[in-house]
């Protein structure tokens, strides 16, 4: 039996850790999860728990804080093994070159992590484990990638109780339960295109849990999060497998009173789908507009639905009284002021209940980031070290209308929720960005989050305060 400590520096749930801990539990290993960026608390936990392996779930942008924490741990506990997992080391395996990192896990980690812990516990120094990269002297060994897990139900049942000792997360009112893994689309700004290349020839990329498994996980999530007021059914998109979805949602309604939310694509939103939502206690559907400019969507983003399809999808949701959220991004390379305002105007036309907006943040090795470099919007040496922690604070592109981007982002949600103010807010955009504009954004963002995610004011304030560094 070995011990693993999961350490995350942000205080919100990482659903992937539920599955990793479920795999460790099924194999008889011990584990603990803490969420803090306070070094002394980390050191106290390591001293008490004596882990054989310390793991960081790692996303690009926050990786710099994680590496700093890893450095501090190694200074105090030089013999402790540290592993990075998640999307960042999967896309950037050279992150293992950091002197304080012993291992990385690329891709799905449930089975590799169990094997790694068993190998460490046995005292071996050779780690021929799929998906695991490690150091042998000055040499870095990248083992081959394993086949993608299929069927999904072969994964050990996840442990949704892992955050019971993290009050901010344990009081969450909007927990997520995964229904699928993988996305069938290849948007140019998203990591999915790169992941598909990594997994090419290793099995089916988009996979679903069985209906029984999803419903059992919803029950486990409800038990672990007694304050839950809605469940986020996690999938990159739904609607392409209607028989499976119909059975799932109809049985969900029979078994649970708690409402749910999920993601869809506008071109997949049909009357049949919306009627299914209406009849199964759906709280909210979210879909991406991203840009109101068809040129930007088609040429830059490779999202090939039309504005008419967006308008028709919104009309169906309105017709059947289904709340919906739209995801929007401003500040793309080559995007003009007029095209950014098209995004605002399209949202004003369809009137979403919960508008959401971010600032375009390029991620290395995505097609749109490469385009940005080629066109001079980013330095030719752009790398993941340049990626900011949050996509709400600023643009990192050069040669763009920064003031307009920041001001439109600050006022975007308010203009849609209070359309009579839209002309006045457009007038305010002519002035430089300032603290008042940012405060308006934060207040309206909090309001929409409270409503869309059915959060209580107290739970939201705790969550916002714990993660306040994400919002400048």
N, C-alpha and C positions, 0 to 999 in steps of 0.2 A: 504493500500500500504506500502510495506517495501523496504528497500534499502540494496543491497549487493555489497560489494567490492571484486573483484577477484584480488588477489595479486600473481604474479609469479616473481621469482627472476632471471629467464633466459629470454633473449630477443629473443625468437622465438615463432611462433604461436603454441598454444595448441588447436588443432581442437575441442577437446571435449568441450571447453568452448563456442564455437559457439552455441552448442546445449543447454547447460545450460542457456545461456543468451536468446536464443530463447524461452525457456520454461518460463523464468521469464517475458519476454516481453509479451507473450501471456496471462499471468496471471495478468498483470498490475503492476508489480513490477519494481523498478528502479535498475540499476546496472551500474557499472563502472569497467574497467579493467586497471590495471597498471602493468608494467614490469620493476622492478628495485630492486636492493639490497641496495639502499641508504636509510637509516633509516629516515633521515629528510624529504625526499620526501614522504615517506610512511606516516609519522606523519602529514605532511601538508595536504595530501589527506584525511586522516581520519577526521581531524579537519574541513575541508571544506564540505565533503560529508556526514559525520555523519551516517555511515552504521549501520544497525542492525545486520549484520553478515559479517565477513571477511573470505573469503575462499582461501585456498592455493591448487592449483593442485600439487600433491606430487608424485614424483618418488623416488624409493629407490636409495640412493646415495646422492641426493641433499637434502634429508629430514633433515639432520643435520643443514644445513644452514637455512632451513625453520623454524625449531624449535627454532633456535637462534633469527630469526626475530620475531616469535610469542612471545618469551620471552620479547623482547624489546617493542613490542606493548602493552603487558599486563602491563609492568611497567609504561608506559605512559597513557594507557587507560584501567584500570583494569576491567571496566564493559563491555567492548566490547566482543562479542561472536566470537570465532574462530573455524572454521571447516577445517578439512583436507579431501580432496577427491582425487580420482585417484587410480592408481594401488597399491601404497604403503599401504594405510590404508585398501584397499580391501584384500590384502594378509596378512597383519599384523595388525589386529584390535586392538591388545594391544597397538598400538601407541597412543591410546587415554589416556593412563595412564600418559602421559606427563602433568605436572601440568598446562601448559599454553593452553592446547587444551580442548575445551568444547564439541565438536562434531566431529565425523567422518562420512563420507558417504562411505559405502561399495558397490561397483558395480555401476550400472547405476544410475545416480543422477538426471535426469531431473525432474521426478515427486516427489521424496522425497525432493528435495531442495525447490520446490514450497510450499509443505506442511510444511516444517520446517520454512520457512520465515513467512508463515501465522500464525503459532503457536507462534513464537516469537513475532510477531507484536500484537497478541491478549493478550499477557501478561501471557500465560499459562506456567506452569513449568513441565508439563508431555508431553513427546514426543513419543507417540506410533506410530511411523512412520516407515514403512518398509525401510530397508537398513541403517537406522540411529542408531548410537550408541551415548550414552550420559552419563553424570554423574548425579547421584542423591545422594548428600551427598558424602559419601565414597564409594558408590556402583556404579558400571559400568553396564549399561543396553545395551545389544546388541539386538535390535529388529530383527525379522525374515527378511529374504531376500524376496523381491517381485519377482513376475514372470518377466522373461525377456521380454522386450518390443517387441511386435509382434502383428500386422505388424509394420515395421519400420516407415512407412509413418504416423503412428499415432503420432509420435513425432512432436512437434511444429517446424516450419521452423526455421533453425538456423540464427543467426545474424552474418554475416561475416564482419560487419563493426566495431567490438569491438576494433580493434587495430588502429583505425584511428588517435588516439592521441599518438601512440607509433611509432615514425618515422622509427626506424630500421625495425620494422615488417611491417608497412604500405607500405613500398617500396619494399616488397618482390616480386620477379619475378617468384616464383615457389610455389604457394599456393596449399594446399591439399583439396580435396573434398572426403569425405567418400562415398563408394558405399555399404559397408557391415560392419557388426560387427561379430567378432568371427573368429577363425581359426579351420579348420577341422583336423589339425595335432597336434601331441603331442610330440614335440621335448623335450629332457631331460633338456636342458639348459634354456627353455623358461617358462614364467609364465602361458601360456595357459593351461597346464595340471592341475595346481592348480585351476585356475579359473573354469575349467570344473567341478571339484569336488565341488566347492562352489555352482555352479549353478545347480548341478544335481537335476533333478525332477522339475526344475523351467522353463521349456520350451526349445525351440530349441536354441542351442548355436550359430550356424552360420545362420545369417539372412541378407537379402539384401533389400535395398530400391528399389522401382519401378524405371523403366527407366525414367519416367517423372520426378520423384522427383530428381534423380541424375542430370539430365540435367538442371533442374531449379536451383539446387544448384551451378552447374558450372557457370551459368549465374550470380548468386549472387556473387560468388567468383571473377569472372572477373570484375564486377562492383566495388567491394570493393578493389580490387588490380589492379589498372589501369596499373601498370608497369609489370604485369604478362606476361611472355614469354612462359610458358608451365604450364599445370595443372597436379598435381600428383593425379591420381584417386586411392584413398586409399582403399586397401583391402589386407588382409594377403596373399591371393593368388587368382588367377583367373584361369578359364579354366575348372572348374568342372560343370559349368552350361552354356553350350555354347549357347543355344537359347536366354537366357537373355542377355548374353554378346554380342552376335552378334547384337541384336536389339539395345542395348545401344550404341555400338561403331559406328554402321552405322548411327544412328540418331545423335550422337555426331558430326560426320563428316559433316552431312548436316547442322547442326546448328552453328558450331563453326569453325573458321579458326585456332585457337590456338592449337598447338600440345599437346599431353598428354604423360604421363609415367605411368607405373604400375608395380606391382610385379607378378611373376609367379613362379611355381615350375618346375624344368627342366624336370621331368617325365611327365608333363602336356603340354609341348610345342610341338605341332604337326604342320604339314604343314598347316592344316586348320586354326589353331590359328594364325600362323605367317602371312599367307596371309591376315587374318582379320586385323592384326596390320598394314601391309603395305598399305592396302586400306583405312585406317581411320586416317592417319596423326599421327601415333605413333612416338614420339621422341625417347623413350627409354623403354626397358624392363629390369627389374632387377630380378635376381634370386640368391639364396643362394647355393654356393658350400660348404661353411663352412670349410670342410677339403677335401684335395685331396686324403686322405687315406680312402679306402673303409672300412677298419677295424674300424677306428675312427668313421666314419659316421654311420656304422651299429651297432657296439657294444656300443658306448658311446652316440651317438646323436639320435639314432633311426630315422635316415633319410636314407631310404632304397633304394634310387636310385643308379644306378651304374655310374662309370666313363664314360662308353659308352653312357649312356643316357645324361650325361652332354655334352659330345663331340657332340652327334647328335643334341641336342638342339641348341648348339652354331653354328653348321654348318647350320642349318635351318635359324637362324637369320642372319648369314653372307650371305647366299644365296639370301635372300630377302632384304638385306641392312638395317636391323633394328639394331640400336645401342643397346648395352646391357652392363649392369653393373653386376659384380659378387660380392657377399658378402662372405668374408672369415674371418676365425678366427684362430689365432695361439696361442699355449700355453695351450692346453687341458691337463688334467691329463692323465698320461701314454703315451702321445704323444711323440714320439722320434724325434730327429733332422731329420732323414730321412723322417718321415711322414710329418713333417712340410714342408720340401722341396718338397714333393709330391704335396702339395697344390700350391706351387709356380710353379712347373713344369706343373701341369694341366692347370693353368691359362696361362702359356706361350704357351701351345699347342693350346688353343682355342682363345687366343688373344682378351680378352674383350676390348671394347672401354673405359670403365670406371672401372678399378679394385678398390676394396675397401677392407680394412682389419682392423680388430680390434684385441685386446688382450682378451683372454677368461677371463670373469669376472663372478664368481659364484654368484648366487642369492639364498638366503635361501629358503628352502622348494621346490627347484627344484631337480629332481632326480640326476642330475649331481653334484650339490653341495653336496648332501648327500653322493654320491659315493666318492667325494673328501675328505670329512671328514673321511669316513670309511677307506680310503686308506692312510691317513696321510698327504694329501696335504693341508688340512686346520685344524686349531685347533678344537678340539671337541666342544668348546664353540662358534664356528663361528655363527654370527648373522648378521642381516641387518646393525648393527652398524659398521661392518667391510667392507661394500661395498663402493668402491671408487666413486667419483663423475663422473669419465670418464673411458671408456674402451679403451682409446688411450694411456694412460700414462705408465702403469706398470702392472706387474702381482702380484697378492696377494697369489698365490700358493707357497707352500714350496716344496723343493726337486725337483725343475725343473731347467732347464738350462736358467736362467733368462737373461743372457747377449745375448744368441742366440735368444731368443724370442723377446727381445726389438730391436735387430739389424735387424732381419728379418722383423719385423713390420715396422721399419723405411724405409727399402729399398724396401718393397714389391711392391708398386705401380710403383716406378721408374723402377724396373727390368722388369715389364711387358710392360710398355709403351715404354721402350728403351731396347729391349731384347739383343742387342749387348753389353750392359753394364752388363748383368746379371753375367757373370763369374767374372768380377772385383768386383761387389758388394758382391758376395759370399766370395771373398777373404777378403773384408773389414770387414765382419762379425766376423772375428777372433779377432778383437780388442774390447776393452771395449766400451760400449755405451757412447756417448758423445754429447755435445751440437750441434756439426756440423751435426751428424746423425739426430738429432731431427729437426734441421732446414731444412734439406733435406726433411724429412717427411712432415713438415708443408707446404713447398712450393709446393710439388707435390700434396698433399691433396687439397690445394687451387686450383691448376690448374684443377684437375679432377672435383672438385665441380663446378667450373665455367662452365665447358663444359657440364657436365652431367645434371645439374639443370638449364642450360640456364641463369645463373645469370650474371648481369653486374659486372664489376670489382668494381665499386663504391658501389653497394648494398652488394656485398660479403664482402668487407673490413669493411663496417659498421657492418655487422652481426658478422664477425669474431672478431672484436675489442670488441664489446659488450659482447661476450661470451668467451673471451680469456682465462678465468681461467679454461676452460675445457681442454686446451692443455698446458701441462707443457713444 
